[in-house]
Amino acid sequence: MLSVCRSVLCCVLLMFCLPAFTATSVESLADPRANGGSRVANPDSLLSPATVAQIDAELAEIERATGVQVAVVALGSVAGDDVFGFAQSVFERWGIGRKGHDDGALILLALAQRTVRIHTGYGLEGVLPDVVCQRITRELMLPALREGRYDDGMLAGVQALRRLLLSGVEAGQSVAAGARPALRVVELMPRTEPEAWLTLRWFLAAGLVIAGIIWQLRYRPGEPAGGPGLMRLQDLPKPLHAAVFTGLPLLMIVALDRLHPPGLPWLALSGVYLFYLGAALLRARALRQRLDAMFERSEHANIARVLNDERGFWGLMAAIFPLPLGQNRFAPEVLARGYRFAPRACPHCAQPGMKRLSEAEEDAFLSRIEQIEESLGAVEYDVWLCGTCGGHSGVAFAQPDAFHSRCPDCQGMTRELVNDEVRYAATATSGGSGVRHYRCRACNKRTRETYSLARLASDSTSSSFSSSSSSSSFSSDSASSSSSSDSGWGGGSSGGGGSSSSW
């Protein structure tokens, strides 16, 4: 508790006691290697001369043993407050790392922005993946930087890189050959729960966004949810609906990330799992109440339509929540059969006990077109007969996978495609057209429909793009080579790899 209070007090004091630094731009930052051969830029004197000398010695040893070039920049403030963009620009301007290997790294401290970043070249992204860079900055550097011990914080980061990179050389591996000594960081640093959390939280955040999108795809404004309170979340306005099903779990992840309670990864996983499991169970209950209400109103065809729409959603829920929703994989089909064959009252005399007729018996109550629709598999008909008043009622169930469409003449779902003919093929300069020929199996009416084909993509556009792209790439390499030869660095480049941590 005492250490926590001390850290909080240090942060408050630093907030009010930081000196006012002039923001340094990329252009005004002098390359130390071009001015004396140092690998450390310290224009605001945040680091002591002894620390600069020690860091220089450590970085020189790394370069002699592995060829990897590392630069350290400690600034009071960066222009524009964009630490990532500043690091990328400095990296490219100086050309840190060997050309062709791109095995450079930059450690940047921006005090006013309260951020430290490890920025890596293309060739070190496998050796120093983002999660390892973040672990170094967060676990080894931030504790000292947060308390104003900038020498200790920067030395800790440099020494972690030195141990990591030299460990591969001691094992007979070559960084330039594409080895992955970063995997040995687990041996060099004690494994902690936050490391697992650093990776897990991004997967959780991505999963929550995907879950929110899925939930929004199932959003049906205005449909009765069938119950009070949470059961009527479906009636919420769409922005509020999205905030509930995506924002609340994300807020929970952020809160856990700040609090860091014991068992953090398991708490986060359990919390997200239980949140969406509870939401799915509430949805299932609301769906059942809604279907019961539709059955009371004799909306039998609509029940089949709703359950057909729900099949994909509940299949996904069964895969994500095998316990206890695994059995819900086939729930829509089972429910559809249950509602379809459930006993019902006669709509004419309101007496219960109507009888569902067999396929042979129901033909007497179906028209010729309806019988053809059923034989083609386009529509299924149920006919119910009342034993009290002799009345009957029929229900038509359209088949979603049927290949037949509605005939414009007889209005039956009996029209089938006979031929699909492309009359004019599409080219790069003009679109094409085609015609589909149909025949009705009930009235034998023949119809046709024309359609258009989109113009093909032009090959000349892509080739000219490739040409201009490669030419600009050549210019960039030339400029980079020229800049790096002047500075003493090797001419490497970066794809933006690495990680930042703030306090």
N, C-alpha and C positions, 0 to 999 in steps of 0.2 A: 504494500500500500504506500509505503514511504517513497519507493522508487517511482511509482506512478505520479504521486504528488510532485516530486522533484521534476519529472519530465514535463508535466503540465506547466509548472512555474517557469521552467526554462523557455518553453515555447512562448509564454506570455511576455516574458522579459525581452526575448529576441524580437517579438513583434513590434515592441515600442522602442527598442534600443538600437535597431539596425541603422547604421549610417546611411546617408543618402549617396548612392553610387550613380555615376553617369552611365546610362545604358550604352553598352558596347555593340556596335554593328559588326557584321561579318567583314566588311571592307576595312574597318578601322582596327581589327584585331590582327596584330603582327604575328607572323609565323615564327615561332621561336627557333625552329631548326634552320631557317634562313638567316637568323640573327644570332649566331653563336653556337648553333648545334644542339641546343637544349630541346627536350621533348615536352616541356611544360610551359604553358602560357599562363602567367600570373600577374596581369597588369594592375590589378587592384590590391596586390599584396595580401591576399587572403591566406596564403600559405607562407610559412617561415622559410628563410633561405636554406636552413638545414633540411627541412622536409622536401623542398624542391630538389636539392642535391641527392637525397636518398631516393626519391621517386625516379630521377634521371638514371641513377645507377641500376635500379630494378628494371626499368624499361630497356636500358641498353643490354642487360643480360638476356632479357626475353628475345630481343632482336638478334643477338649473336647466336643464341641456341636454336631458335625456331624460324627466324626470318620475319616473324610477325612484328609489325610496327604499331605501337600504341602511343597516342598523344593524350595529354591531360590539359584541360583548360579549366581554370577557376576564375569566375567573374562575379562581380557584384551584381550585375544586371545585364540581361540581353535585350537588345532592341526588339520591340514588337511583342515581347512576352511569349513568343512561340519557341519553346526550348527544342522541340523536335526539329522544326524547320531550321533553326539556327545550327543545330548539330549536323544536319544533313548538308547544309551549305558550306560549313567549315570543312567537313570531311571531303567534299568534292573540290573545294577551292584549293586545299592543301594537297590532295591526292594521297591520303594516308594509306599505307599498304603497298605491296609490290604489284606492279601492273601485270595483268594476266592472272595473278593469284587473288587479288582483292582481299588480302588477309590483314586488314587494318582494323583498329578499334580506337574509339575516342571516348574518354571519360570526361563529361562536362558537368561542372557545378555552377548553377545559376542561383545565387544567394537570394536576390530579391524575389525571384519566382519560387524559392524554397523547393527547388527540384534538382535532383542529380540524375544523370542519364549515362548509360553505357550504349554507345552507338557502334554497330559492327558492319564490316564490309561483307560483300557477297560470300567470299571464301571462308569467313568465320561463322556464318550463320548456322552451319552444322556443328561446329566446334563449340560455339557459344549461343545456344538457342535462347529465345526470349525469356523462357521461364527461368533459366540459370542466371541470366543478366538481372532479372528482377529479384531473384533471391539474394544475389550479391548486394545490390543497392539497398534492398529493404532490410535485410537481416544484418549485414555487416557494416554498411555505411551510414544508414539513417540514424541509428542510436547516437553516434558521435556528432553527426551534423546537426541533429535536433537540439543538442546541448551546446552548440557553438564551437565544438572541437573539430575544426575543419581539417587540421593536419592529420588527426587520428582517423577521421572518416575517409579522406582521400587515400591515405596510406593503406587502410584496410581493403579498399577496392582494388588498388594496384597489386597488393600482395596476394589477394585472392586470384586475380588473373594470372599472376606469375606462377603460383602453385599449380593452377589448373593447366596452363599451357606447357610448363616444364614437365608435368607429370607424364604427358604423352611422349616427350622426348626420352625420359628415363625408361619408359616402357618400350623404346625402340620404334615409336610411331613417328610419322611425319605429318605435320599440320598441312603442308603444301600438297601432300599426296591424298588429302581428303579424309584423314583419320578423324575419329570423333573422341578426343580425350575428354570432352565435356561430360561424357557419361561417367567419368571417374570423379566428378564433383561430389557425388554421393559419398565417396570414400574420404574426400578431403574436407568436407563440411558435415557436421552432424545432421542427420535427417530429422526434420521437424514437421509438425502438423501443418504449419502455414504453407510449406512447399506444396503439399497435396492440395491445399485450399486454393493457392494461386492458380493452379490449372483447373480445378473443379469449378470455381466460380464462373469462369468464362463459358464452360460447357453448360452450366446451369442457366446462365443468362441467355445463351443462344437457344436452349431448350424452351425457356419461358417465352421468348419471342415467337418461336414456332408454335407453341401451344396457344398463345394468344391469337395468332393468325388462324389456326384451326378453329378456335372458339368463335372468332368473328365470321368465318365462313359458315358456321352453323347458326349465325344470328338471324332470327326471324322476328323483326319488330312487329308488335301488334298481335302476335299469336298468344292466346291465353295459356299461361303456364300452369294453371290448375291449382294454385295454392297461395297462401299468404307469405309475407316476409321474403326470405331468400328464395322461396319457390317462384317468385315473380320477377327475378332478376332479368328475365328475357324481355320484360316490358320497359327496361331502362333505356334512355337515349343511347345511341351507339357509342359516343365518346365515353360516357360514364360506364357503359358495359365493358369497353376495352380497358378502362382504368381498373375496374374490379378484377378482371380475369388475367390481366398482364401486369398492371401497376402494383397491385398488392404483393404478389410473390416477389417481384423485383425489389420492392421496398424492404421486404423481409431479408433478402440476400444482402442488401446494402447495410441494414442494421446489424446483421450477424458479422459482416465483414468489419464493421467498426468496433463491435464489442469483443470479438474474438473469444467467445466462451470456450471452455473445455469441450472437446469432441465436436469442434466446429463443422467439419465436412459432413459428419453424420447428422448433426442437427439440421443443416441446410437441406440435405437430401430428404430427410424424413419430413421436414416442414413442407417442402414443395410437393412431395408425394402425397402427403395427407391433404394438402389444400386442394389439389386437383382431383384426388379420389373423392373427397367430400363433395366437390362441385359436380362430379360425374354422378354420384349417388343421388344428389338433389335433382339433377336433370332427369335421371331415370324415373324417380318418383313423380316429378312433374309431368313427364311424358305419359306415364301410366294413367294419371288422373285426367289428362287431356284426352287420351284415347277412350277412357270410360265415358267421358262427356259426349264425345262424338258418337259412340255406340248408342247412347241413349237417344241421340237425335237421328239415328238410322243413317249416319254418314259412312256407310260401309266401304264404299269405293275410296273415299278420302282417307280412311284408316290405312288401307293398303298402300296408298300413295305416300303417306307420311312415313310409314315403316320402311318402305323401299328407300326413301331419302336418308333414313337413319342407319342403314346397313354399314356404309363405309365408316361412319363416325364410331359406332360401337365396336366394329372390328379393330379399329385403331386403339380404342380404350382398352379392349381385352389384351392387346399386345403390350401396351404400356403398363397396365395394372393387372397382371395375371392373377394376383391375389388382391381382392376377391372377385374381379370382373372377368376372369377367364371364360366363365360359362356364358357371358353376354355376347360372345362372338356370334352365336346363332340366335340370339334373343329376338331380333326383329322378325326373322322368318317364323320362329315358334309363336310369337305374339300374333303375327298376321294370320296364321292358320287357326289359332285359338279364337280370335275375334270373328273370322270368316265363318267358322262352323258352330259358333256359340248359339244356343237356343234364343229365339226372339219372339216378340209379340207381333200379332197381325196388325198392320197399319190401318186396316179397314174396321175391324171390330174390337181391336185392342186386347184380344184374348191371347194368352200364351200358348205355346205348343205348336208353332208352325213346323212343317216338315220340309227338309231340303231334298229336292228331287234328284234322282240319278241322272247320268248323262243321257240315257235312252228316254227317260220319262220327261225331261225338260224340253226335248225337241218339239213337243206338241205346243209349247208356249213361246217358242222362238220363231222369228221370221226366217225366211230363206237366207237373207243377207247375214243375219246373226249366226245362223248355223255355219255358213261359209267362213265367217270371221273366226269362229271357234275351231273349225277344222284346220285353218291356216295357222293357228297359234297366235293370232294377233290380239284377240280378246277372249277372256274366259267369262262364261255366264253362270250365275247361280240362280235357280228359280226355287222359291219357297211357297208352299201351298198350305193354306189354313184349313184345318179339319173342321172348324166350327162354321164359318160362313162361306167356305169354298173360294175365297179370294186368293189371289196370288201376287207376289212381288218378285221382281228380278233385279239383280245387281250385276253390273258389267265391270270387270277388272281388266283394264288395259295392261298388256304385257310390255314392260319397259325394254325388253331385248328383241321385240318383234321387228322384222324387216319390212313390214307392209305399212303403207301410208293411207290416208283417207282419200277416197275417190271423189272428185268434184261433182260427179253426176248422181250416183246412188248414195253417197255419204257413208258408205261402209269402209271399214279399215281393211280393204281388200285389194288395194292397188300395189302392184309389184313392179320392180325395175326389170326391164327386158334387155336393154342395151344402153351403154354409155359410150358415146361417140365424140371424139375430139375432131372438130372440123378444121380449125386453124390452130396450129401449134404456136405457143408463145415464143418470142425471140427476144434478143437483147434490146431491140428498138421498138417492139410493139407487143401488145398483149394478144392472147388467143381466145378462142371460144369453143364451146362444145354443146352437145345436146343429149339429154337423157330421155329415153323412150320408156313409157309405162303402159301396162295393161291391167285392167280391173278384172279380177277373177269372178266377180259377181255379175256385172252388167256387160263385160267384154269391151268396155269403152277404152280406146287407145288415146293417150295424151303424150305430150312431149314438153320438156322444159329446157330452155337454153341457159347457159351459165358462162361466165367470163373466167379467163386464166390470166394471172398476173404476169407482167413482163419479167423476163429473166434478168438476173443481176449482170452488169457489164463486166467483162474480164479486164477491159482497159483501165477501169477505175482502180481495181485492186492492184494491177501491175504498176500503175503510176504511184500508188500509195507506197508500195514496197520500195520503189526506186527512191522516192523522196525520203523515206524513212531511213534507208541505209546510208544515204548521203549525209543526213543530219547526224547519224551515229558516228560517221567518219570524222565530221567536224568536231564533235564532242570529244572523241578520243584524242584528236590532235591537240585541242586546247588543254585537255587534262594532262597530256604528256608534257606539253610545254610548261604548264604551271608547276607540275611536280618536279621537273628537272631543275627549275629555278629554286624550289624550296628545299630540296634535299630529301623529300619523301619519295616513295616509289611509284606514285601515279595510280594508286588503287582507287576504287569507287565503292559506293554503298547502295544497297537497295532499301535502306531504311530499317534494317534489323536492329534488335536490341530492346531495351526497356528503360522506362523512367519511373522514379519513385519520388513522392513529394511528402513534405511534413508540414 
